[in-house]
Amino acid sequence: MTTPDSSDTNGSDTNGKADTKGASVIVNAIAVLRSFSADEPLLGVTEIANRVGLHKSTVSRILATFEQENLVERDADTRRFRLGLGLIAVAGPLLAELEERRVAYPVLRELTELTGETSALMMWEGNQSICVEQIASRHQIKHTTPLGARYNDALSASVQVFLATEPEERVRSLLLGGAITYSGLDDASLDDYLLRLKDDSRRGWAVNYGESSLDEVGVAAPVYDHRGDLVAAVLIPAPRFRVSKDRLQSLGESCMAAADKVTARLGGNAPASGTIKRSLT
């Protein structure tokens, strides 16, 4: 009977520790990138360190590496950091391969021409709605949804669309665990919200009438693929002052028609009531 050589065992332990350390460095680097948002595109080292729970020296080293690779850049006036154009090169191949984005683009253009408002395509990532395409309104005053922007507010129209296909227990878990935010959540408001999601499904589109942002209205409708899986949502964000209750209905119907057109272009059909599934990809 032979026993492992002690040097081999130690080497394995050393490699394991190195792998763990390497993984933690990557996780920290990703956390730094995710600390930037459309609402706060400029951040200083201290702000980032406080958000991600790392020492300022660690954040500084990460940012220095990102700056060399053009993943972040410094603002000339404030010396704070913003995301750099190098990220576009990283994300470009993914965006180019998203069939939903390619198929939806001409439909979004038509929708913006029809309504005069911004239109966007949103996709779901577990507990966040992410913008992958946008056609901006030509109005001087408008609401836009930057590419890559992430939303996890329960009242967001696109978040409602995606949650409406989730099992009720999954929705409860996401809200009660805080992965999906809902201000002042209690048992009564949670039950009301679950009923709201059912109403969204029956109507065919969801609405956020100044509930998550006082000056903004959002309507969103689901997009399905050939398997009947929910794969995206078409979103119209608009300034609230320009959207009366009557126009809200018109925008919702236009949004739903556009989502149905994208579904058709994907070779899909909306599933029968009660059989909605979500794509696992």
N, C-alpha and C positions, 0 to 999 in steps of 0.2 A: 504494500500500500504506500502510495506516495502522498506527500503533503505539498500544498502550494508553496512556492518559493516566497520567502518574506519580502524580497524586493519587488516581486510581481504584485503581491497584495498591496504594498505601499504605493506602488505606481498606480494601481487601479483607484485607490482612494484619492490620490493626488489628482488624477484625471477627473474623477467625479466632482471633486471640489472645484476644479477649474471650470468644468461644464456648468456647475451651479452658479459660479460667479459670473461666467459669461452670459448666462441667461438673465441674471439679475441686471446686468449692465444694459442689455437690450430692452428689458422691461422699463427700466428707468428712462432710457432714451425715448421710447415710445410715449411715456407719460409726459415728458417735456414737450414733445410735438403736440400732443393732445391738449395741452394747457392753453394753447391759442384758440381763439374762437372768432366768429364773424363780429360779435359784439365787442370783443376786446382783442383786436389784432396786434396791438403793441404791448409788449410786456417786458419788464426789467428782470434781472436775475433774482432779486429778492422776492418779487411777486411769484415767479415760477417756482422758486424753492419752497415757498409757503404752500403753494397749491399741490405740489407733488410730494411734499414731505421729505425732501432731500436737503443736504447741506449746500450752501451757496457755492462752495468750491467745486462740488460734484456737478452742479448745474452749469457752472462756468466752463468746465472741461467739456461737457456734452455740447454746449452751445458753440464752443470754439471749433469742435470737430464738424458740427453741422454747418458752421459758417464757411469752413474750408470747402465743403461739398455743395455749397449754395442751397442748402436746405433751409437755412435761416439767413437773414441779413439785418444789419443794424440801421436804424433810422438815423440819418445824418444830424438831425437837430437834437433829438432826445437821447440818442445812444441806446435806446431800448431795441428789442428784437421783434422782428416780424417773420412770418414764414417766407421762404425764398422760392424763386422760380424753379429751382432744382427739383422741387416736389412734383412739379408738373411732368417732368421727364419720367419720374418714378411712377406716377399715377396714369400717365398717358396710355400705356399699353392696356391697362385694365379697362379704362373708359372706352377705348376703341373696340374692345371685345364684348362690351355689354350690348347684347342684341336689343334689349329693351330700349336702351338709350338711342341707338341708331334708328330703330323703327319709330320711336316716339317723336323724334326731332321735327319732321315736317308737320306732324299733327299739332305739336306745341306752337309752331309758327302760325298755323291757321287759327288756333285758339286765341293767341294773343292779338292777331288781326281782328278776329271777330269780337272779342270782349274789350279790347283796349287795355287789358290788364296783363301783368306778368303771369307767365305759366311756367310750371316746373315739373320735373319727373322725380319722384321720391322712391327710394328703396329701403328695405327693412334690414337691420342688423341686430337681431336679438331683442334689443330694448331701445333702439333709436331709429328714427326716420332720417335718412340721409339724402341730400339733394345731389343728383348725378347729372342733371341737365336743366337749363333755364333759358327762357326767352324773355327778355326784359320789356316791360311796357314802354311805350314812347312818351307817355305823360311825364311832365317834369317832376311831379310828385308821384311817387310809386313805391311799392314794396318789392324788394328783390330777395331771392333766396340763393346766396352764393354757393357755388359748387363745393361740395364737401361739408356744408353746414349740417349739423346734427341737432335733432329735436327729440326730447323725451318728456315733454309736457303732455299730460293726459288730455288736455283740452285742444291741443294742436289738431287741426283737421286731418292731416295725414297720419298722425299717430292713432287717431280714432279709427281710421280705415283699416290699419294693420291689426289693431287690437280687436276689432270686431270679428276677426276670423280666429282668434285664439280661444281655447277652452276657458270657461268662466274661472276655473280655479287658477289657471295660469295668469289671467288678468288680475285676480285678487292678489296673487303672490307678487307680481311686479309692482303693484301700487302700494301694498302694505310694506314691501321690502324697500321701497324708495327708488327702485330702478327706473320707474316711471313716476314723475313728480305730479302731485296734486295737492294744492294748498288747502289746508283745513280739512283733510280727509278724515271721515269718520264712517261708522257703519251705514248710516243713512245715505250719506253722499256717495259711498261706494255702490250701494244697491241702485241708486238713481243713475249712476254712471253706467252700470251694466245694462240697465234698461235703455239708456241713450245709445249704446253701441248696437243694440238690437234694432232700434229705430233707424240708425244709420244704414244698417244692412237692408232693411225693408225699403227705405227711400232710394238707396243706390248712391248716396253721397253724404259726406259728413260736413259739418259747419262749425266754425269757431268765430262767433260774432263778437270780437273784442274781448274775449274772455281771458286769453293769456297775454294779450297786449291791447290796451284800450283803443289805440288808434289803428288797429289792423283787423281785417276780416280775412278768413281763409276758408275755402271750400276745397274738398278733395274727393276723388272717386277711384275705385279699385280697377286694376288692370290684371287680367288673367292670361295664362299661357295655354297651350294646346292640351295640357293635362287637367285644366281647371284649377290650377294652383294660383294663388295670389302672388304676383311677382313684383308689383310696383303700384304706385298711386300717382295720378295726375293732380296737381295742386294749383289753385289760383289764389295768390295772396294779393290783397288790394287795400288801399286806404279806406278806413271806415266811413269817412265823410262822403265818399263817392258811391257808397253801397246802401241803398234803401232796402227795406224788407222785400219790396217787390223785385228789385234788381238782384237781391240775394238769391231768390228763387231762380231767376234767369241764369245767373252765374253757375249755380249748382247744376242746372239742367245742361248747360253748355259743357261744364266740366265732365259730367257723366257721359255725355255724347262723345267727347274727345277720348275719354278712357275706354269707352266701348270700341272706338275706331282703332286705338292702339291694340286692344285685345284682338280685334279682327285681323290686324296686320301681323300679329304673332301667330295667327292660325288658331286662336283660342276662342272659348265661349265661357261666359259666366256660368258657374255651376248652379244647379237647381237649389232653391232655398233649403238651408239646413245641411247642405253637403259641401260647404266651402272648405277648401284645404289651403294650407300654406306650403309654398315651396321650401324645401329644406336646403336649397342651394343659395 
